[in-house]
């Protein structure tokens, strides 16, 4: 009787181990499939964002060799910073930055917040007075003395939401 009890216990333990092994191996395969599909989706997202970034970077000075050759600048990063600072100094005016194309409304003046140098000639920027927001397209020139001058090409002030 003792032998048969041990035999039954052995068979039950083997069956439990077999079912446990089968369950865990199926679970691992399922998790592996899920991870592979998630990995594939993440790789597609990375590729999409990389392509989108390369499309957006097509319109910046640092990636435009022809514009860099036209400017004949050794350090493009320093040149970009010089142009940005030249434009941002107009924010200090009491009437606001004249290159926003907007006049001061009440106590709040329009100032340029952010800008992007597109090439050797154009800048796109956004501006605001704290309540209203707009965008401006500027043309810039490097003068013979190394100073930077600007010309307003077009500006757009978004309407204030009434909702």
FENSULCOR-V72994 format. One record per residue. RES is the residue in one letter. OMEGA is omega in degrees with one decimal (none if undefined). BURIAL is 1 if it has 16 or more other C-alpha atoms within 10 Angstrom, else 0. Layout:
[[RES & OMEGA & BURIAL] [RES & OMEGA & BURIAL]]
This chain:
[[X & 179.2 & 0] [X & 178.8 & 0] [X & -178.9 & 0] [X & 176.9 & 0] [X & 178.2 & 0] [X & 177.3 & 0] [X & 178.0 & 0] [X & 177.7 & 0] [X & 177.7 & 0] [X & 179.6 & 0] [X & 178.5 & 0] [X & 179.5 & 0] [X & 176.7 & 0] [X & 178.9 & 0] [X & 178.1 & 0] [X & 178.3 & 0] [X & 179.5 & 0] [X & 178.9 & 0] [X & 177.3 & 0] [X & 177.6 & 0] [X & -179.5 & 0] [X & 179.9 & 0] [X & -177.9 & 0] [X & 178.9 & 0] [X & 176.2 & 0] [X & 178.6 & 0] [X & 178.7 & 0] [X & 177.7 & 0] [X & 178.7 & 0] [X & 177.9 & 0] [X & 178.4 & 0] [X & 177.4 & 0] [X & 179.1 & 0] [X & 179.5 & 0] [X & 178.3 & 0] [X & 179.2 & 0] [X & 177.4 & 0] [X & 178.1 & 0] [X & 178.5 & 0] [X & 178.9 & 0] [X & 178.6 & 0] [X & 177.4 & 0] [X & 177.2 & 0] [X & 178.2 & 0] [X & 178.4 & 0] [X & 178.7 & 0] [X & 179.2 & 0] [X & -179.8 & 0] [X & 176.6 & 0] [X & 177.9 & 0] [X & 179.6 & 0] [X & 179.3 & 0] [X & -180.0 & 0] [X & 175.4 & 0] [X & 179.4 & 0] [X & -179.1 & 0] [X & 178.1 & 0] [X & -177.3 & 0] [X & 170.9 & 0] [X & -174.7 & 1] [X & -175.5 & 1] [X & -179.5 & 1] [X & -177.0 & 0] [X & -176.6 & 0] [X & -179.9 & 0] [X & 178.5 & 0] [X & 178.3 & 1] [X & 178.0 & 1] [X & 178.5 & 0] [X & -178.5 & 0] [X & 179.4 & 1] [X & 179.4 & 0] [X & 179.4 & 0] [X & -177.8 & 0] [X & -175.8 & 0] [X & 179.4 & 0] [X & 179.4 & 0] [X & 177.9 & 0] [X & 178.2 & 0] [X & 179.6 & 0] [X & 178.1 & 0] [X & 179.3 & 0] [X & 179.7 & 1] [X & -179.7 & 1] [X & 178.3 & 0] [X & 179.9 & 0] [X & -178.4 & 1] [X & 177.7 & 1] [X & 177.7 & 0] [X & 176.2 & 1] [X & -176.5 & 1] [X & 179.9 & 0] [X & 179.5 & 0] [X & -178.7 & 0] [X & -178.7 & 1] [X & -178.5 & 1] [X & -177.5 & 1] [X & -177.1 & 1] [X & 170.2 & 1] [X & -178.9 & 1] [X & -178.3 & 1] [X & 176.5 & 1] [X & 179.9 & 0] [X & 178.9 & 0] [X & -178.0 & 0] [X & -179.9 & 0] [X & -173.4 & 0] [X & 179.5 & 1] [X & 177.8 & 1] [X & 178.3 & 1] [X & 177.8 & 1] [X & -178.1 & 1] [X & -172.2 & 0] [X & -179.9 & 0] [X & 177.2 & 1] [X & 177.2 & 1] [X & -174.1 & 1] [X & -179.3 & 1] [X & -177.6 & 1] [X & -174.8 & 1] [X & -171.0 & 1] [X & 174.8 & 1] [X & 170.8 & 1] [X & -176.6 & 1] [X & 172.1 & 1] [X & -177.4 & 1] [X & 178.1 & 1] [X & 171.2 & 1] [X & -178.6 & 1] [X & 179.1 & 0] [X & -178.7 & 0] [X & -177.8 & 0] [X & 178.0 & 1] [X & 178.7 & 1] [X & -176.6 & 1] [X & 173.9 & 1] [X & -176.5 & 1] [X & 171.8 & 1] [X & 178.9 & 1] [X & -177.7 & 1] [X & 172.4 & 1] [X & -178.1 & 0] [X & -178.8 & 0] [X & -179.9 & 0] [X & 178.3 & 0] [X & 178.7 & 0] [X & -177.8 & 0] [X & 174.8 & 1] [X & -173.9 & 0] [X & 175.1 & 1] [X & 179.9 & 0] [X & 178.1 & 0] [X & -178.3 & 0] [X & 179.0 & 0] [X & 178.6 & 1] [X & 177.8 & 0] [X & -179.3 & 1] [X & 178.4 & 0] [X & 179.8 & 0] [X & 178.3 & 0] [X & 178.2 & 0] [X & -178.3 & 0] [X & none & 0]]
